[in-house]
């Protein structure tokens, strides 16, 4: 088990107080920023506060008599006006940690019984956040004509308000999907069975009849057989800076073999 914490302490003459990283989702979402006192590649996002379920909720969200989100309609996202200026903009972005897990752990067991052997290897991470940028391409109806994620069938409607997916719109005037918000940020903690191997070694009395002193072991092995996670993307193990744009997940691998020594 291990834990990691990092903090940017000095730019050493860099010409700005922060770095706006160019890592993006389809040139539209850029969720990262590095600043002294924060971890490298911190998530720099506008807080998402749910969905407006009625016009009354939109009308009540105001500053000095002016609507904070004048383009919103019932079913659109509500974003936090963190700086209190009455406008939702990039100035409302705040830090939300980064993709370094607080805990990385593994459990390994090796068991033997008579001529059988069994090894099991679990690996996982806890308290980790991933920016699920894949939702931008697969949920947003104002994007190009990609195949959509079937979870948009649970999008907001007047009769389906218990959801975190906004109303479907080809225009998206409230910028539900184009806003760098915490709606994309998800807990990507997981536990994965990385490997399990079952082997059987032929009794020495039998193999000695063929080649004295030799040994023969047969085994079955599986890798990445299952993952326990609440992450909604394809694979929580995105690694790197925590930007998920639907990269290929790790593959399940099944293998069988013979190990012969003499």
For each residue, the residues with C-beta under 8 A, 3 or more apart:
1: 103 104 105 106
2: 103 104 105
3: 102 103 104
4: 100 101 102 104
5: 39 100 102
6: 39 40 100
7: 37 38 39
8: 11 34 35 36 37 38 39 40
9: 36 37
10: 36
11: 8 14 16 17 36
12:
13:
14: 11 19
15:
16: 11 19
17: 11 35 36
18: 33 34 35 36
19: 14 16 33 34 35
20: 30 32 33
21: 30 32 33 34 41
22: 30
23: 30 31 32 41 241 243
24: 27 28 29 30
25: 28 29 30 31 131 133 136 137 243 245
26: 29 133 136 137 143
27: 24
28: 24 25 136 178
29: 24 25 26 133 136 178 180 184
30: 20 21 22 23 24 25 180
31: 23 25 43 44 45 131 133 180 184 243
32: 20 21 23 41 42 43 44 241 243
33: 18 19 20 21 38 42 44 93 95
34: 8 18 19 21 38 40 41 42
35: 8 17 18 19 38 42 95
36: 8 9 10 11 17 18
37: 7 8 9
38: 7 8 33 34 35 42 95
39: 5 6 7 8 42 97 98 100
40: 6 8 34 98
41: 21 23 32 34 98 99 241 242
42: 32 33 34 35 38 39 95 96 97 98
43: 31 32 95 96 97 98 99 129 131 182 185 242
44: 31 32 33 93 94 95 96 180
45: 31 93 94 96 180 181 182 184 185
46: 79 80 82 88 90 92 93 94 179 180 181 182
47: 79 80 82 92 94 181 182
48: 77 78 79 80 181 182 183
49: 77 78 79 80
50: 77 78 164
51: 75 76 77 78 156 161 163 164 166
52: 55 57 58 61 69 72 73 74 75 76 77 78
53: 57 74 75 161
54: 57 58 74
55: 52 58 59 73 74
56: 59 60
57: 52 53 54 60 61 74 78
58: 52 54 55 61 67 69 72 73 74 76
59: 55 56 62 67
60: 56 57
61: 52 57 58 67 68 69 78
62: 59 65 66 67 68 86
63: 66 68 81 84 85 86
64: 86
65: 62
66: 62 63 70 86
67: 58 59 61 62 70 72
68: 61 62 63 81 86 87 88
69: 52 58 61 72 76 78 79 88 174
70: 66 67
71: 173 174 175
72: 52 58 67 69 76 77 78 174
73: 52 55 58 76 167 173 174
74: 52 53 54 55 57 58 156 158 167
75: 51 52 53 155 156 157 158 166 167
76: 51 52 58 69 72 73 166 167 174 176
77: 48 49 50 51 52 72 166 174 176 179 181 183
78: 48 49 50 51 52 57 61 69 72
79: 46 47 48 49 69 88 92 179 181
80: 46 47 48 49 92
81: 63 68 84 85 86 87 88 92
82: 46 47 92 93 94
83: 91 92
84: 63 81
85: 63 81 89 91
86: 62 63 64 66 68 81
87: 68 81
88: 46 68 69 79 81 92 179
89: 85 92
90: 46 93 180
91: 83 85
92: 46 47 79 80 81 82 83 88 89
93: 33 44 45 46 82 90 180
94: 44 45 46 47 82
95: 33 35 38 42 43 44
96: 42 43 44 45 129 182 185
97: 39 42 43 129
98: 39 40 41 42 43 129 241 242
99: 41 43 128 129 130 131 238 240 241 242 243
100: 4 5 6 39 128
101: 4 104 125 126 127 128 189
102: 3 4 5 126 127 128
103: 1 2 3 125 126 127
104: 1 2 3 4 101 124 125
105: 1 2 123 124 125 126
106: 1 121 122 123 124 194
107: 120 121 122 123
108: 119 120 121 122
109: 118 119 120
110: 117 118 119
111: 117 118 119
112: 116 117 118
113: 116
114:
115: 200 201 202 203
116: 112 113 198 199 200
117: 110 111 112 197 198 199 200 201
118: 109 110 111 112 196 197 198 199
119: 108 109 110 111 195 196 197
120: 107 108 109 193 195 196
121: 106 107 108 193 194 195 196
122: 106 107 108 191 192 193 194
123: 105 106 107 191 192 194
124: 104 105 106 189 190 191 192
125: 101 103 104 105 128 188 189 190
126: 101 102 103 105 189
127: 101 102 103 187 189
128: 99 100 101 102 125 187 188 189 236 242
129: 43 96 97 98 99 185 186 187 188 242
130: 99 185 186 188 231 233 236 238 242 243 244
131: 25 31 43 99 184 185 242 243 244
132: 135 184 185 186 231 232 233 244
133: 25 26 29 31 136 137 184 243 244 245
134: 137 138 233 234 244 245 246
135: 132 138 139 140 149 177 183 184 232
136: 25 26 28 29 133 139 140 143 177 184
137: 25 26 133 134 140 143 146 245 246
138: 134 135 146 147 148 149 152 246
139: 135 136 148 149 151 152 165 177
140: 135 136 137 143 172 176 177 178
141: 148 152 168 169 170 172
142: 169 170 171 172 177
143: 26 136 137 140 146 177
144:
145:
146: 137 138 143
147: 138
148: 138 139 141 152
149: 135 138 139 152
150: 153
151: 139 154 165 232
152: 138 139 141 148 149 155 165 168
153: 150
154: 151 160 163 165
155: 75 152 160 163 165 166 167 168
156: 51 74 75 160 161 163 165 166 167
157: 75 160 161 167
158: 74 75 161
159:
160: 154 155 156 157 163
161: 51 53 156 157 158
162:
163: 51 154 155 156 160
164: 50 51 183
165: 139 151 152 154 155 156
166: 51 75 76 77 155 156 169 174 176 177
167: 73 74 75 76 155 156 157
168: 141 152 155
169: 141 142 166 172 173 176
170: 141 142
171: 142
172: 140 141 142 169 175 176 177 178
173: 71 73 169
174: 69 71 72 73 76 77 166
175: 71 172 178 179
176: 76 77 140 166 169 172 179
177: 135 136 139 140 142 143 166 172
178: 28 29 140 172 175
179: 46 77 79 88 175 176
180: 29 30 31 44 45 46 90 93 184
181: 45 46 47 48 77 79 184
182: 43 45 46 47 48 96 185
183: 48 77 135 164
184: 29 31 45 131 132 133 135 136 180 181
185: 43 45 96 129 130 131 132 182
186: 129 130 132 230 231 232 233
187: 127 128 129 230 231
188: 125 128 129 130 229 231 233 236 238 242
189: 101 124 125 126 127 128 229 230 231 236
190: 124 125 227 228 229 231 236 237
191: 122 123 124 227 228 229
192: 122 123 124 224 226 227 228 237
193: 120 121 122 196 222 224 225 226 227
194: 106 121 122 123 223 224
195: 119 120 121 221 222 223
196: 118 119 120 121 193 221 222 225
197: 117 118 119 219 220 221 222
198: 116 117 118 219 220 221
199: 116 117 118 217 218 219 220 259
200: 115 116 117 217 218 219
201: 115 117 215 216 217
202: 115 206 207 215 216 217 218
203: 115 206 207
204: 207 208 215
205: 208 209
206: 202 203 209 210
207: 202 203 204 210 211 214 215 216
208: 204 205 211 212 213 214
209: 205 206
210: 206 207 214
211: 207 208 214 262
212: 208
213: 208 262
214: 207 208 210 211 260 261 262
215: 201 202 204 207 259 260 261 262
216: 201 202 207 258 259 260
217: 199 200 201 202 258 259 260
218: 199 200 202 256 257 258 259
219: 197 198 199 200 256 257 258 259
220: 197 198 199 254 255 256
221: 195 196 197 198 253 254 255 256 257
222: 193 195 196 197 225 252 253 254 255
223: 194 195 251 252 253 254 255
224: 192 193 194 227 250 251 252 253
225: 193 196 222 252
226: 192 193
227: 190 191 192 193 224 235 236 237
228: 190 191 192
229: 188 189 190 191 236
230: 186 187 189
231: 130 132 186 187 188 189 190 236
232: 132 135 151 186
233: 130 132 134 186 188 236 238 244 246
234: 134 244 246 247 249
235: 227 238 247 249 250
236: 128 130 188 189 190 227 229 231 233
237: 190 192 227 249 250
238: 99 130 188 233 235 242 243 244 247
239:
240: 99 243
241: 23 32 41 98 99
242: 41 43 98 99 128 129 130 131 188 238
243: 23 25 31 32 99 130 131 133 238 240
244: 130 131 132 133 134 233 234 238 247
245: 25 133 134 137
246: 134 137 138 233 234
247: 234 235 238 244
248: 251
249: 234 235 237
250: 224 235 237
251: 223 224 248
252: 222 223 224 225
253: 221 222 223 224
254: 220 221 222 223
255: 220 221 222 223
256: 218 219 220 221
257: 218 219 221
258: 216 217 218 219
259: 199 215 216 217 218 219
260: 214 215 216 217
261: 214 215
262: 211 213 214 215
